[in-house]
Amino acid sequence: MDLSIFKGTTIVMLDIESTSVSVKTTFVREFGVAEYVDGVLVRANSALYSGGICEAGALNVHGLSDEMVKGKPTFSSKFKFASGYLSNKIIGGHNVNSFDLPIIQRVIYSEGGKIIGDGPLGKIRTIDTLLLARKHLRLPSNKLSELCAVFGIEHGGHRAHGDAVSSWNLLLKIIETCKFKSLTDIITLV
């Protein structure tokens, strides 16, 4: 694929695994990123965090038990790093606008931090593959795992780093399938 659509950009595809599905109260259990500069992977990482009690539904999805994260720092203790790292970048992921980013912002804001966006009026530019799939693909399911299966993409297995990479690969397929020529066609502001 021609990566020129990404020229001059830094995009951080991210994913979190959490202790519940409640955006307002959940704790970050795992935070994973895949950072792309000009469309090329330059950094990939994930980390586990303690805090909260993992609900059975969330545990069944990612398998990260309370015991596995015992003694790990909390995500809120890393808020300065997270806010600095994510500021002035395009943030992407699958359902990033409605789940991952609001949770990350809630934690960062609760500690007195902020993610500074590089969009108009300081808004954060995002690329949400779930929104793009719903709007442009019109497939029976928009779950990341099922979209990956449709496009022959290896799915990250509901772990943060793997899902961040899977979201990037899905983004490439969406751009190619829908013949997008500019990032302005796929970026939203939050």
Phi and psi in degrees as a GROMACS rama.xvg file:
@    title "Ramachandran Plot"
@    xaxis  label "Phi"
@    yaxis  label "Psi"
@TYPE xy
-72.7648  118.779  ASP-2
-91.5914  8.30356  LEU-3
-62.0632  -22.2351  SER-4
-59.8587  -23.9486  ILE-5
-97.3043  2.80351  PHE-6
-56.6391  130.027  LYS-7
80.1493  13.6131  GLY-8
-117.209  153.782  THR-9
-122.149  117.53  THR-10
-117.944  126.906  ILE-11
-107.268  107.093  VAL-12
-82.5346  129.654  MET-13
-135.854  163.117  LEU-14
-154.459  145.027  ASP-15
-122.103  150.051  ILE-16
-108.224  141.08  GLU-17
-129.874  174.401  SER-18
-86.5296  -11.8609  THR-19
-161.374  -176.436  SER-20
-99.5987  1.6145  VAL-21
-82.798  111.991  SER-22
-59.8755  -31.2402  VAL-23
-80.9148  -21.3131  LYS-24
-130.138  -8.86597  THR-25
-68.5497  157.544  THR-26
-106.3  148.538  PHE-27
-78.3789  121.927  VAL-28
-95.5695  -36.9079  ARG-29
-146.606  139.237  GLU-30
-125.413  122.89  PHE-31
-130.081  144.133  GLY-32
-135.894  153.705  VAL-33
-135.674  113.648  ALA-34
-102.264  130.915  GLU-35
-121.926  126.662  TYR-36
-111.935  124.801  VAL-37
54.6111  29.8695  ASP-38
85.8093  3.92526  GLY-39
-112.378  131.983  VAL-40
-63.2168  124.475  LEU-41
-118.41  -18.5597  VAL-42
-157.928  139.303  ARG-43
-144.593  135.845  ALA-44
-161.932  158.049  ASN-45
-149.938  156.379  SER-46
-145.403  148.163  ALA-47
-95.4949  148.208  LEU-48
-135.513  149.398  TYR-49
-93.8679  179.239  SER-50
115.436  136.708  GLY-51
71.5199  171.109  GLY-52
-109.612  128.414  ILE-53
-77.2741  124.475  CYS-54
-72.3141  153.458  GLU-55
-57.476  -41.4452  ALA-56
-60.9911  -44.7772  GLY-57
-67.2672  -42.0127  ALA-58
-61.3386  -38.2824  LEU-59
-65.162  -28.4116  ASN-60
-77.0096  -52.3983  VAL-61
-107.41  -18.5048  HIS-62
74.3798  14.6401  GLY-63
-94.1471  93.081  LEU-64
-74.0776  163.039  SER-65
-58.7097  -37.4843  ASP-66
-64.1316  -36.6128  GLU-67
-65.2614  -25.258  MET-68
-108.294  5.49077  VAL-69
-57.2369  130.376  LYS-70
85.9896  -6.45275  GLY-71
-78.4422  155.966  LYS-72
-69.5357  163.97  PRO-73
-84.8575  155.352  THR-74
-62.2096  -36.2418  PHE-75
-63.5652  -26.4202  SER-76
-71.6899  -13.0868  SER-77
-108.857  18.0786  LYS-78
-61.529  -35.0701  PHE-79
-64.842  -43.4031  LYS-80
-62.973  -48.0474  PHE-81
-61.0977  -44.8278  ALA-82
-66.4716  -40.3434  SER-83
-67.2165  -41.4046  GLY-84
-67.1497  -40.4384  TYR-85
-85.2613  -17.8482  LEU-86
-65.6101  143.218  SER-87
61.1032  29.6548  ASN-88
-127.872  158.687  LYS-89
-80.1995  129.598  ILE-90
-108.801  127.095  ILE-91
-127.444  167.108  GLY-92
159.775  177.278  GLY-93
-94.638  112.787  HIS-94
70.122  26.4441  ASN-95
-63.8727  -34.5911  VAL-96
-71.0318  -33.15  ASN-97
-101.354  -17.6429  SER-98
-125.021  -70.3587  PHE-99
-60.3558  -54.5153  ASP-100
-64.2122  -44.1626  LEU-101
-59.3312  -36.0546  PRO-102
-68.0408  -46.1216  ILE-103
-61.1029  -45.2544  ILE-104
-61.3348  -42.5708  GLN-105
-58.1262  -45.3988  ARG-106
-66.0519  -46.9288  VAL-107
-62.8513  -44.5264  ILE-108
-64.9512  -36.9092  TYR-109
-64.3799  -21.8424  SER-110
-96.2669  3.52205  GLU-111
91.041  8.65953  GLY-112
-98.6064  -178.525  GLY-113
-158.122  145.639  LYS-114
-93.6679  120.965  ILE-115
-91.7606  121.867  ILE-116
-87.4639  155.156  GLY-117
-104.414  10.3735  ASP-118
-86.8901  -178.277  GLY-119
-54.9215  137.817  PRO-120
56.8908  28.3724  LEU-121
74.7426  12.9911  GLY-122
-71.4382  153.736  LYS-123
-85.8846  129.481  ILE-124
-86.2179  130.547  ARG-125
-129.61  157.56  THR-126
-128.639  109.571  ILE-127
-106.786  108.47  ASP-128
-66.5377  -26.1188  THR-129
-65.5554  -47.0183  LEU-130
-61.8759  -42.0638  LEU-131
-63.9152  -42.2129  LEU-132
-63.6338  -45.342  ALA-133
-60.281  -41.8499  ARG-134
-79.1025  -37.9636  LYS-135
-112.368  -22.3853  HIS-136
-96.2514  -35.6101  LEU-137
53.1016  52.4861  ARG-138
-98.2713  163.31  LEU-139
-60.8091  -31.4332  PRO-140
-134.459  143.584  SER-141
-113.972  16.8389  ASN-142
-65.6048  141.471  LYS-143
-55.7358  -46.3151  LEU-144
-60.9961  -39.4884  SER-145
-76.3431  -35.1572  GLU-146
-65.8653  -39.1889  LEU-147
-60.9455  -41.4449  CYS-148
-62.8102  -41.8377  ALA-149
-59.5795  -40.8323  VAL-150
-96.2792  3.42127  PHE-151
70.4683  32.8285  GLY-152
-98.3418  136.104  ILE-153
-68.0609  126.173  GLU-154
-86.8382  143.641  HIS-155
-72.5289  -0.7499  GLY-156
69.3003  31.525  GLY-157
58.0315  39.2374  HIS-158
-120.887  146.386  ARG-159
-57.9055  -51.969  ALA-160
-63.1184  -46.5963  HIS-161
-60.89  -40.1597  GLY-162
-70.3806  -32.265  ASP-163
-64.0311  -44.2342  ALA-164
-67.2934  -41.9849  VAL-165
-59.8598  -39.356  SER-166
-63.4764  -39.5341  SER-167
-62.6664  -47.8603  TRP-168
-63.2304  -35.6476  ASN-169
-66.2044  -41.5378  LEU-170
-57.1548  -44.4396  LEU-171
-59.8057  -41.6222  LEU-172
-66.8757  -39.0414  LYS-173
-65.0983  -44.726  ILE-174
-59.758  -44.9396  ILE-175
-66.7751  -46.0891  GLU-176
-64.6359  -42.7314  THR-177
-90.871  -3.43288  CYS-178
57.2665  43.0877  LYS-179
-68.4077  137.767  PHE-180
-108.434  -15.1685  LYS-181
-142.944  145.009  SER-182
-66.4611  -23.6093  LEU-183
-62.1469  -20.9828  THR-184
-75.8124  -16.5131  ASP-185
-123.696  -6.20774  ILE-186
-88.2836  137.933  ILE-187
-116.111  161.109  THR-188
-112.662  131.727  LEU-189
